[in-house]
């Protein structure tokens, strides 16, 4: 039992560090890529929605395969690390091509590099998530590991937000000192700067940041963090594993919660830049997200403490209520209500920390139920299912958000009428409620509490002793 409790802070930081560049990928994909390709390269919104749907669909197919292969991989350096080593160069090259398109970018170009970027993300992300679940099997140690990873996720998101902010506040004849002063003014004094015609440069610099940091943090995690290879008492084929997963009611429930929450977040995030810029009138969007991620980072210790105090699932319910309330209140803001929006967005950012790491920690606990029932060690398969569900959810939500505002006539980068702006406002502020309300119901009655997980771990350890008395 001592080994379970001895995960050092250094190992947690080395493991979690890889979450930073991975998050730096997620932010521009969620917030910037759709406005860029619709406003700068002039892709029609409906076509862009369909292309993203196709790209995500092919990525969904690879998730369970890589999860299964990752569970059965055996090398001298572990079973998760080889996949990350393969995924890093693919991700770097795809990001470069996707974030630096030429003036006459084609549909084929966008679709191919989007698909390859998602493949690289799967090759890294699925093993990375499973790896975190295997470093420790103890309930609160898993929270430490996951919260450490999510802290770095928020650091990566903050870096990714500071890059466009740096572009937004810069300009011809502006010194480094003045640029730094502008950055601080934008973040802490809510000063707004004109940011027209800078989207291509913003995307280019965000891509460069990812390309520089991804191999560094991946190498550090591979070097410093052990890749446990627990003995698998029973090898379970993929299809049989999926059947076991379907028969695990807690897994079905947590995946349903993840599906709904990611759908709500993805739906809103797709419209976020347009809402902030066109509905509220804030041009320095990077500053808004910098404050948002700072608030999320600061709030992580609170959510970790709250999860310990009242249980992960109840703490997660509070994040859902907080996020949904903020979104609802944003509906009543008018153009120019910048201060009110900044306050609400800070509150939403504080909820974001818990929204990120609590479900992942809950999923890691569910892996133990499967291990007790099947004798397998299939964290990779479970996190692949999580990844697949998350991508299906995001895929459908992004497609729906784009098609809905397009249906009501919204045109990115153009002067839209009252009907079009009301549609954008409604879907950004109210749309997530359709997903969060059922997620709240499923989470509030979640049965795997801390006390029940302790009992589960005892049963699992006893099963291991009976199977292998030498252990």
C-alpha positions in Angstrom: 0.0 0.0 0.0 2.9 2.3 0.6 3.8 2.4 -3.1 0.3 3.6 -3.9 0.8 6.6 -1.7 4.3 7.5 -2.8 3.7 9.3 -6.1 6.1 12.3 -5.8 5.2 15.8 -6.7 8.0 15.8 -9.2 6.5 12.8 -11.1 3.1 14.4 -11.0 4.5 17.6 -12.5 6.5 15.7 -15.1 3.4 13.7 -16.2 1.1 16.7 -16.0 3.4 18.9 -18.0 2.5 17.2 -21.2 -1.1 18.5 -20.7 0.1 22.0 -21.4 1.0 21.7 -25.1 -2.0 19.4 -25.6 -4.2 22.1 -24.2 -2.6 24.6 -26.4 -3.9 22.6 -29.3 -7.4 22.4 -28.0 -7.9 26.2 -27.5 -7.3 27.4 -31.0 -9.2 24.4 -32.5 -12.2 25.2 -30.2 -12.1 29.0 -30.5 -10.1 30.3 -33.4 -10.0 27.8 -36.2 -13.6 28.1 -37.3 -13.6 31.9 -37.4 -10.3 31.9 -39.2 -11.3 29.5 -42.0 -14.8 31.2 -42.3 -13.6 34.8 -42.2 -10.1 34.8 -43.7 -10.1 31.9 -46.1 -13.8 32.5 -46.9 -15.1 28.9 -46.3 -18.9 28.8 -46.2 -20.1 28.0 -42.7 -22.3 25.0 -43.8 -19.4 23.5 -45.7 -17.0 24.1 -42.9 -19.4 22.3 -40.5 -19.6 19.3 -42.8 -15.8 19.1 -43.2 -15.3 19.2 -39.5 -17.9 16.4 -39.1 -16.1 14.2 -41.6 -12.7 14.9 -40.0 -13.9 14.1 -36.5 -15.8 10.9 -37.7 -12.6 9.3 -39.0 -10.8 10.2 -35.8 -13.5 8.5 -33.7 -12.9 5.2 -35.5 -9.2 5.2 -34.4 -9.9 5.8 -30.7 -11.0 2.3 -29.6 -8.3 0.7 -31.8 -5.4 2.8 -30.3 -6.9 2.2 -26.8 -6.9 -1.6 -27.4 -3.5 -1.6 -29.0 -2.1 0.5 -26.1 -3.4 -1.9 -23.5 -1.6 -4.8 -25.2 1.6 -3.1 -26.2 4.7 -4.5 -24.5 8.1 -2.7 -24.8 11.1 -2.0 -22.6 9.9 1.5 -22.0 6.3 0.6 -21.2 3.0 0.3 -23.1 1.9 4.0 -23.2 5.2 5.8 -24.1 5.7 4.3 -27.6 2.4 5.7 -28.8 3.2 9.2 -27.5 6.6 9.0 -29.3 4.8 8.2 -32.5 2.1 10.8 -32.1 4.3 13.8 -31.4 6.0 14.3 -34.8 2.6 13.7 -36.6 0.9 16.3 -34.5 3.7 18.9 -35.0 3.7 18.6 -38.8 -0.1 18.7 -39.0 -0.4 21.7 -36.7 2.2 23.5 -38.9 0.2 22.9 -42.1 -3.2 23.6 -40.6 -2.2 26.8 -38.8 -0.2 28.2 -41.8 -2.3 27.7 -44.9 -1.6 29.6 -48.1 -3.8 32.3 -49.6 -5.6 29.8 -51.8 -6.3 27.0 -49.4 -8.5 24.2 -50.7 -11.1 22.0 -49.1 -9.0 18.9 -49.6 -6.0 20.7 -47.8 -8.1 21.6 -44.8 -9.8 18.1 -44.5 -6.5 16.1 -44.9 -4.5 18.1 -42.3 -7.5 18.3 -39.9 -7.8 14.5 -40.1 -4.0 13.9 -39.5 -4.0 16.4 -36.7 -6.8 14.5 -35.0 -5.0 11.2 -35.6 -1.9 12.6 -33.9 -4.0 13.9 -31.0 -5.5 10.4 -30.6 -2.1 8.7 -30.7 -0.9 11.0 -27.8 -4.1 11.6 -25.9 -5.5 8.1 -25.4 -2.3 6.6 -24.0 -1.7 9.8 -22.0 -5.0 9.6 -20.2 -4.7 5.9 -19.5 -1.2 6.4 -18.2 -2.5 8.9 -15.6 -5.0 6.3 -14.3 -2.3 3.7 -13.8 0.3 5.8 -12.0 -1.7 5.3 -8.8 -4.8 3.3 -7.8 -5.7 5.3 -4.7 -8.8 7.5 -4.8 -7.3 10.8 -3.7 -3.9 10.2 -5.3 -5.7 9.9 -8.6 -7.3 13.3 -7.9 -3.8 14.7 -7.3 -2.5 13.3 -10.5 -5.5 14.4 -12.6 -5.6 17.8 -10.9 -1.9 18.2 -11.6 -2.5 17.4 -15.2 -5.4 19.8 -15.4 -3.4 22.5 -13.7 -0.9 22.2 -16.6 -3.8 22.0 -19.0 -4.9 25.4 -17.7 -1.3 26.7 -17.9 -1.3 25.6 -21.6 -4.6 27.3 -22.2 -3.3 30.4 -20.6 -0.2 30.4 -22.8 -2.4 29.8 -25.7 -4.5 32.8 -24.8 -1.5 35.0 -24.1 -0.2 34.4 -27.7 -3.2 36.0 -29.5 -3.2 38.7 -26.8 0.4 39.5 -27.6 -0.5 39.8 -31.2 -3.6 41.9 -30.4 -1.7 44.5 -28.3 1.3 44.7 -30.6 1.6 47.0 -33.6 4.1 49.0 -35.7 6.3 51.2 -33.6 5.3 49.6 -30.3 8.3 48.7 -28.1 8.6 45.5 -26.1 8.1 47.5 -22.9 5.0 49.2 -24.2 3.7 45.8 -25.5 4.1 44.3 -22.0 2.3 47.3 -20.4 -0.5 46.9 -22.9 -0.8 43.2 -22.1 -1.1 43.9 -18.3 -3.6 46.7 -19.0 -5.7 44.3 -21.2 -5.7 41.6 -18.6 -6.1 43.5 -15.3 -7.5 46.9 -16.3 -9.9 45.5 -19.0 -8.5 47.8 -21.6 -9.6 47.0 -25.2 -7.5 47.3 -28.3 -8.4 47.2 -32.0 -7.6 43.7 -33.4 -8.9 43.9 -37.0 -7.1 41.8 -39.7 -4.8 39.9 -37.3 -6.4 36.5 -37.2 -3.9 34.9 -39.7 -0.9 36.1 -37.6 -2.6 34.9 -34.3 -3.1 31.4 -35.7 0.5 31.3 -37.0 2.0 32.2 -33.7 -0.2 29.8 -31.7 0.9 27.0 -34.0 4.6 27.9 -33.5 4.1 27.8 -29.7 2.7 24.3 -29.9 5.4 23.0 -32.2 8.1 24.3 -29.8 6.7 23.1 -26.5 5.1 19.7 -27.4 8.4 17.7 -27.9 10.0 19.3 -24.8 7.2 18.3 -22.4 6.7 14.9 -24.1 10.4 14.1 -23.6 10.3 15.2 -20.0 7.3 12.9 -19.2 8.8 10.0 -21.0 12.1 10.4 -19.2 10.9 11.1 -15.6 7.6 9.2 -15.2 7.4 5.4 -14.9 5.0 3.6 -17.3 3.6 0.8 -15.1 2.8 -2.4 -16.9 0.5 -4.3 -14.5 0.3 -7.9 -15.2 -2.9 -8.6 -17.2 -4.4 -11.8 -15.8 -6.8 -12.0 -18.7 -6.5 -10.6 -22.2 -9.9 -9.3 -23.4 -10.5 -8.7 -27.1 -11.8 -5.3 -28.2 -15.4 -6.3 -29.0 -15.7 -8.3 -25.8 -14.3 -5.4 -23.9 -16.9 -3.1 -25.4 -19.6 -5.5 -24.3 -18.2 -5.5 -20.7 -18.1 -1.7 -20.9 -21.8 -1.6 -22.0 -22.7 -3.9 -19.1 -20.9 -1.6 -16.6 -23.7 0.8 -15.5 -21.3 3.2 -13.8 -19.2 3.5 -16.9 -22.3 4.1 -19.1 -23.4 6.8 -16.7 -20.0 8.6 -16.5 -19.6 8.5 -20.3 -23.1 9.9 -20.6 -22.2 12.7 -18.3 -19.0 13.4 -20.2 -20.9 13.3 -23.5 -23.5 15.9 -22.3 -20.9 18.3 -20.6 -18.5 18.3 -23.6 -21.5 18.8 -25.9 -22.6 21.8 -24.0 -19.1 23.3 -23.7 -18.3 22.6 -27.4 -21.6 24.1 -28.6 -20.9 27.3 -26.7 -17.2 27.5 -27.5 -17.9 27.3 -31.2 -19.8 30.6 -30.9 -17.6 32.1 -28.3 -15.4 34.4 -30.3 -18.3 35.8 -32.3 -20.3 36.4 -29.0 -17.5 38.2 -27.2 -16.6 40.3 -30.3 -19.9 40.9 -32.0 -22.5 40.8 -29.3 -20.6 42.3 -26.3 -18.2 44.4 -28.4 -14.9 43.2 -26.9 -12.1 43.2 -29.5 -9.2 41.9 -27.4 -10.5 38.4 -27.1 -7.2 37.0 -26.0 -7.3 39.0 -22.8 -10.8 37.7 -22.0 -9.5 34.1 -22.2 -6.3 34.9 -20.4 -8.3 36.1 -17.4 -10.7 33.1 -17.8 -7.8 30.5 -17.6 -6.1 32.4 -14.7 -9.3 32.1 -12.8 -9.6 28.4 -13.6 -6.0 27.8 -12.5 -6.5 29.6 -9.2 -9.7 27.7 -8.5 -8.2 24.1 -8.9 -7.1 23.8 -5.2 -10.7 24.7 -4.2 -12.3 22.1 -6.4 -9.7 19.5 -5.2 -10.6 20.4 -1.6 -14.3 20.4 -2.3 -14.1 17.0 -4.0 -12.5 15.6 -0.8 -15.0 17.3 1.5 -18.3 16.4 -0.2 -17.3 13.9 -2.9 -16.2 14.4 -6.5 -19.6 14.0 -8.0 -21.3 16.6 -5.8 -18.4 19.1 -6.4 -18.9 18.5 -10.1 -22.6 19.3 -9.7 -21.7 22.7 -8.3 -19.5 23.4 -11.4 -22.4 22.5 -13.6 -24.8 24.8 -11.8 -22.2 27.6 -11.8 -21.4 27.3 -15.4 -25.1 27.1 -16.5 -26.0 30.1 -14.3 -23.3 32.3 -15.8 -24.3 31.4 -19.4 -27.9 32.2 -18.7 -27.1 35.6 -17.2 -25.0 36.4 -20.3 -28.2 36.4 -22.4 -29.3 39.7 -20.8 -26.1 41.6 -21.6 -26.2 44.2 -24.3 -23.5 45.6 -26.6 -21.0 47.5 -24.5 -21.7 45.7 -21.2 -18.0 44.8 -21.0 -17.5 45.0 -17.3 -20.5 42.8 -16.5 -19.3 40.3 -19.1 -15.8 40.3 -17.6 -17.2 39.5 -14.1 -19.4 36.7 -15.4 -16.6 35.3 -17.5 -14.3 35.2 -14.5 -16.9 33.2 -12.6 -17.2 30.8 -15.5 -13.4 30.5 -15.6 -13.4 29.5 -11.9 -15.9 26.8 -12.7 -13.8 25.6 -15.6 -11.1 24.1 -13.3 -13.5 21.7 -11.7 -15.3 21.1 -15.0 -12.0 19.8 -16.4 -10.5 17.4 -13.9 -13.4 16.0 -11.8 -15.0 13.8 -14.5 -11.6 12.4 -15.6 -10.9 11.5 -12.0 -14.3 9.8 -11.6 -13.7 7.8 -14.8 -10.4 6.5 -13.4 -12.2 5.1 -10.4 -14.7 3.3 -12.6 -11.7 1.4 -14.2 -11.4 -0.5 -10.9 -14.9 -1.9 -11.2 -14.1 -3.4 -14.6 -10.8 -4.8 -13.2 -12.7 -6.5 -10.4 -15.3 -8.0 -12.8 -13.1 -9.0 -15.7 -9.6 -9.5 -14.3 -8.3 -7.2 -17.0 -6.3 -4.0 -16.9 -8.0 -1.9 -19.6 -7.5 1.7 -18.7 -6.5 2.4 -22.3 -9.7 0.9 -23.6 -11.8 2.9 -21.1 -10.0 6.2 -21.9 -10.3 5.4 -25.5 -14.1 5.1 -25.0 -13.9 8.4 -23.1 -12.0 9.9 -26.0 -14.4 8.5 -28.6 -17.5 9.7 -26.7 -15.9 13.1 -26.2 -15.1 13.4 -29.9 -18.5 12.3 -31.0 -20.1 14.8 -28.6 -17.8 17.6 -29.7 -18.3 16.7 -33.4 -22.1 16.8 -33.2 -22.2 19.9 -31.0 -19.8 21.9 -33.2 -21.7 20.9 -36.3 -25.0 21.7 -34.8 -23.9 25.1 -33.5 -22.5 26.2 -36.9 -25.4 24.9 -38.8 -28.0 26.6 -36.5 -26.4 30.1 -36.6 -25.9 29.6 -40.4 -29.6 28.6 -40.7 -30.6 31.9 -39.1 -28.5 33.8 -41.5 -25.4 34.7 -39.4 -22.4 35.6 -41.5 -19.0 35.7 -39.8 -17.1 38.9 -40.1 -20.1 40.7 -41.7 -22.6 43.2 -40.3 -25.5 41.1 -39.2 -29.1 42.1 -38.4 -31.1 41.9 -35.2 -32.5 38.4 -36.0 -29.0 37.0 -36.8 -27.5 38.5 -33.6 -30.4 37.3 -31.5 -29.9 33.7 -32.8 -26.2 34.0 -31.9 -27.0 35.3 -28.4 -29.6 32.6 -27.8 -27.6 29.6 -28.9 -24.4 30.8 -27.0 -26.2 31.6 -23.7 -29.1 29.1 -23.6 -28.0 26.2 -25.8 -25.7 24.6 -23.2 -28.6 24.3 -20.8 -30.1 21.6 -23.0 -27.0 19.5 -22.2 -26.2 20.5 -18.7 -29.6 19.9 -17.1 -29.6 16.1 -17.8 -25.9 15.9 -16.9 -26.7 17.5 -13.5 -29.4 14.9 -12.8 -27.0 12.0 -13.7 -24.2 13.4 -11.6 -26.2 14.2 -8.5 -27.2 10.6 -8.0 -23.8 9.1 -8.9 -23.3 6.1 -6.6 -19.5 5.6 -6.5 -18.6 7.6 -3.4 -15.2 7.8 -1.7 -16.3 5.2 0.9 -17.6 2.7 -1.7 -14.4 3.2 -3.7 -12.3 2.2 -0.7 -14.3 -1.0 -0.3 -13.9 -1.6 -4.0 -10.1 -1.3 -3.8 -10.0 -3.7 -0.9 -11.9 -6.3 -3.0 -9.6 -5.8 -5.9 -6.4 -6.2 -3.8 -7.9 -9.4 -2.3 -8.6 -10.7 -5.8 -5.0 -10.0 -6.8 -3.7 -11.8 -3.7 -5.9 -14.9 -4.4 -4.9 -14.9 -8.1 -1.1 -14.4 -7.4 -0.2 -15.2 -3.7 3.4 -14.1 -4.4 2.2 -10.5 -4.8 
